[in-house]
Amino acid sequence: MLRTFQNPVLPGFYPDPSAIRVGDDYYLVTSSFEYFPGVPLFHSKDLVHWRQLGHVLDRASQLNLDGILPSRGIWAPTIRYHDGVFYMITTYVDNDKKEHNFYVTTRDPAGDWSDPIWLEDAPGIDPSLFFDEDGRAYYTGNRVPPEGQDHPKHMDIWLQEIDLKQGRLIGEKESIWQGALKVAHAQEGPHLYRIGDWYYLLIAEGGTGHTHAVTIARSRSVRGPYEGHKANPILTHRHLGREYPIVNVGHGELVQTQHGDWWMFCLASRTAGGYYRNLGRETFLAPVVWEQEWPVVSPGAGRLELEVQAPDLPETVWPADPVRDEFDGSGLSPVWNFLRTPRGDFWSLAERPGYLRLRLKQETLSGQGNPAFVGRRQQHLSFRAAVQLEFKPGHEGETAGLALFHNGDHHFRCEIALERGERVLRLMERQGGRERRLAAAAWAADRIQLKVEAHHQDYRFDYREHDSAEWTPLCEHADGRLLSTDRAGGFTGTYIGLYACTQPGTDSTGNEALESAGRDDAFADFGWFEYEGLD
């Protein structure tokens, strides 16, 4: 019986996949935008089952995301390996949308990576590295065409030799391709490969929305000229309509197994409740065969499928993440992220062993700062998440709870707060920058358990005091579409997180509140967190 696997192989917000094989091991990285640590790093033996080794950019010295806008930050990393050294090259996009390209290196991908080596005069986004057989290394990226743009977002793929020891580009920049379709836009994500006697240039074009696509060109010389494949695009779903369950397919990466088989990683999104993409762009895998020295993706189907015959590799399944995180380790699991680079000692697993303690910060989820927020990705169209919280708000500006977060202007907050001196549990919805309270209930105890259960776009919020109590509905039907890229915009996906915040207010007696930072009890303790898919 043939073994199959389910797509996506990395569900949830894991876009722009880049992967390599080193011996019998496979490594993969994805974009991370405004989240810290940056560039999640995965390892696999069979291309299907992945374990997270950590993050490439896990030190503040490597990644300063202070004040970064949503969907800026780290875009489209590429991972490569040459002569015992791993390279990760990527773009940091600032708030003025200026691009800054850099790379880091290591000999042990699970260990520490170097501080960034910034490249001068490297315009555009989506850099990649190519190591040729003669020992030379090349940089590829995109840029505005030197001759100007024929139409909006028309881009040029360029190549230049790079001296990786000196950390600089050398020689002349050369335009090598401008995509397959004359009216295509956003030519980006270039990767070069030497296969047989050909150099193949794989790119994305059409933008990362519904018209996204993977196209390819080839040349006998690394510097070109490159001829586009007459069968381009070699992968897209734009012709399948908006009802097809997998959309915006593009940004491919080719990998050859140790047995000579070829596969392509790419990004795509699953929709739910209409054309709504709450999970963002995910990592998919498709088989590739070669015909007349050109690749054919998903032969016989020509599209991504949810169930696919598995690669001819020994199946290696890693232990699954536990449904419940007891916060009883020395550090946070790599599934957890902060919003921007964490500043200050606002979180601890040691102050109260077995609890994640978040000290209240003035930064809010709707701002551009670094709030007291620790979140993980939503990875299923239907899911259940729950948390146990202990929190005693001291004034009306103090809140803590469970957040479902897409960006600062699009999120839910199920939180404990003070209103008119009384402690309440409330569900707040923020959409398009406007807030409204969907539900509230009086709550006097210091401990509470909160739960959210989603079935596609129908979200339900419940609460109770302890494990043996029955769940009480807070809001039985909340519209989850506000968490979709199609409502929120941007390039990320939904996070489920824990947070604590303080804003100016009055205390329970009506007096002006003390600053939370000056109080020893200005914190929230989270005893555990649960997440499980219900798809």
Stockholm file with secondary structure:
# STOCKHOLM 1.0

chainA/1-535         MLRTFQNPVLPGFYPDPSAIRVGDDYYLVTSSFEYFPGVPLFHSKDLVHWRQLGHVLDRASQLNLDGILPSRGIWAPTIRYHDGVFYMITTYVDNDKKEHNFYVTTRDPAGDWSDPIWLEDAPGIDPSLFFDEDGRAYYTGNRVPPEGQDHPKHMDIWLQEIDLKQGRLIGEKESIWQGALKVAHAQEGPHLYRIGDWYYLLIAEGGTGHTHAVTIARSRSVRGPYEGHKANPILTHRHLGREYPIVNVGHGELVQTQHGDWWMFCLASRTAGGYYRNLGRETFLAPVVWEQEWPVVSPGAGRLELEVQAPDLPETVWPADPVRDEFDGSGLSPVWNFLRTPRGDFWSLAERPGYLRLRLKQETLSGQGNPAFVGRRQQHLSFRAAVQLEFKPGHEGETAGLALFHNGDHHFRCEIALERGERVLRLMERQGGRERRLAAAAWAADRIQLKVEAHHQDYRFDYREHDSAEWTPLCEHADGRLLSTDRAGGFTGTYIGLYACTQPGTDSTGNEALESAGRDDAFADFGWFEYEGLD
#=GR chainA/1-535 SS CCCEEESCSBCSSCCSCEEEEETTEEEEECCCBTEESEEEEEEESSSSCCEEEEEEECSTTTCCCTTCCTTCEEEEEEEEEETTEEEEEEEEECTTCCEEEEEEEESCTTSCCCCCEECSSCCSSCCEEEECTTSCEEEEEEECCTTCCSSTTCCEEEEEEEETTTTEEEEEEEEEECCSSTTCCCCEEEEEEEETTEEEEEEEESCSSTTCEEEEEEESSTTCCCEECTTCCSEECTTSCTTSSEEEEEEEEEEECTTSCEEEEEEEEECCSSSCCTTCCEEEEEEEEEETTEEEESTTTCSCCSEEECCSSCCCCCCCCCSEECCCSSSCCTTCEEESSCCSSCEESSSSTTSEEEECBSCCTTSSSCCEEEEEECCSSEEEEEEEEEECCCBTTEEEEEEEEEETTEEEEEEEEEETTEEEEEEEEEETTEEEEEEEEECCSSEEEEEEEEETTEEEEEEESSTTSCCEEEEEEEEGGGGSHHHHCSSCCCEEEEEEEECSCBBTTSSBCCCGGGCTTCEEEEEEEEEEECC
#=GC SS_cons         CCCEEESCSBCSSCCSCEEEEETTEEEEECCCBTEESEEEEEEESSSSCCEEEEEEECSTTTCCCTTCCTTCEEEEEEEEEETTEEEEEEEEECTTCCEEEEEEEESCTTSCCCCCEECSSCCSSCCEEEECTTSCEEEEEEECCTTCCSSTTCCEEEEEEEETTTTEEEEEEEEEECCSSTTCCCCEEEEEEEETTEEEEEEEESCSSTTCEEEEEEESSTTCCCEECTTCCSEECTTSCTTSSEEEEEEEEEEECTTSCEEEEEEEEECCSSSCCTTCCEEEEEEEEEETTEEEESTTTCSCCSEEECCSSCCCCCCCCCSEECCCSSSCCTTCEEESSCCSSCEESSSSTTSEEEECBSCCTTSSSCCEEEEEECCSSEEEEEEEEEECCCBTTEEEEEEEEEETTEEEEEEEEEETTEEEEEEEEEETTEEEEEEEEECCSSEEEEEEEEETTEEEEEEESSTTSCCEEEEEEEEGGGGSHHHHCSSCCCEEEEEEEECSCBBTTSSBCCCGGGCTTCEEEEEEEEEEECC
//
